[in-house]
Amino acid sequence: MSAPASAPEVITMGCRLNTFESEVIRDHATQAGLHDAIILNTCAVTAEAERQARQTIRQMRKRNPDKRIIVTGCAAQLDPAKFAAMPEVDDVIGNDEKMKAETFAALHGDAQIQVADIMMVRDTAAHLVRGFDGRTRAFVQVQQGCDHRCTFCIIPFARGNNRSVPLGAIVDQTRALVSEGYREVVLTGVDICSYGSDLPGQPRLGDIVRRLLKQVPELERLRLSSLDPAAMDDGLFDAFRDEERLMPHVHLSLQAMDDMVLKRMKRRHLREDAFRVVERIRAARPGVVFGADFITGFPTETEEMFENTLSSVRDLGLTHLHVFPYSERDGTPAAKMPAVDHAVRKDRARRLRAAGDAALEAYKSAMNGQNVRVLIEKGDHGLTDHYVAASVEGGAAAGAIIEGRVISIDGPKLMVRPAA
């Protein structure tokens, strides 16, 4: 479950899809003999993510003056010239090119820029990944790109249009990972609820969840990355009802819970739709927990609009929040809308995070005395089925699933005593 000693250093920024792709990059670069390279797989979801990428590049060059520095990922795809102009950077490759072995084979010698028009890419090739460096959970890519155009988001222009991985390749990848000892797999992509619209028969995400669990019975735990509440199919609700191996943790891409803000974001759901989705999943799977992505201080957001989002933490019963203050992205419609003051954006993010933290603390307190299962990540630390951090008395081998009872709460973690 770890990279070979001779593998190049790959630094992953951003999403779970990048985590999967970084393993493909590591394999390709190793096969190409780029053992002394440092490869940065960047994120571009916010302006801050790009700033952090540039800062990391400078730090890597300072620490490694003689190594080849290769920059790829969403930030590199969007503005390759900016990264190529950095004196610390040797090569810049795009999001499509980074997934091809021949790209890395050609990187010996002079510096290169290899970045094609991502909007012209029509397919997502399947890649067989055998492991994830330092991780006990594995990620499987099911789709790539996004056909939607939220007014705040630049990612479709970094990732291209929706492209799905055929089910057979998903099954093969999952079987390979299970054979390597992984007991939990996370299905990931840019917009996984759009899975299948470009495939024959147009299968949906619920179809692949149920078929994957049927065809890989040895897979013990399946988890899903962020879900779009506007595009969850009936089969997915059925899977939460029928499949115990599908973990009872749902993370929704909500972004806001005020209808006017959602319309200006050009989201495809409204406040009522989110409530309907949560109620339907809870009816199918009692005890499920919910998380959500939120943006605070979106252009034109008033205090009243923000309060609608803030109250949803309580009203929806959310326990796991990812909160970001709005960040302008050049080339997006929202960047031209009347802006909210930066200090207000940050303060609203602080308040929303505080509400999420309080909700999670209340949930953990309610778990005291309850039985849980923990997937060990390292030493005695791991995650429960409901995606809550836990510490197991006595520890266990990484990758073990320990059943036990919560005996106390210690800061961010549940303290778990293994069953006798």
Buried (B, 14 or more C-beta within 10 A) or exposed (E): BEBEEEBBBBBBBBBBBBBBBBBBBBBBBBEBBBBEBBBBBBBBBBEEBBEBBBEBBBEBBEEBEEBBBBBBBBBBBBBBEBBBEBEBBBBBBBBBBBBBBEBBBBBEEEEBBBBEEBEEBEEBEEBEBBBBBEBBBBBBBBBBBBBBEBBBBBBBBBBBBBBBBBBEBBBBBBBBBBEBEBBBBBBBBBBBBBBBBBBEEEBBBBBBBBBBBEBBEEBBBBBBBBBBBBBBBEBBBBBBEEBEBBBBBBBBBBBBBBBBBBEBBBBEBBBEBBBEBBEBBBEBBEEBBBBBBBBBBBBEBEEEBBBBBBEBBEBBBBBBBBBBBBBBBEEBBBBEBEBBEEEBBBBBBEBBBBBBBEBBBEBBEEBEEEEBBBBBBEEBBBBBBBBBBBBBEEBBEBBBBBEBBBEEBEEEBBBBBBEE
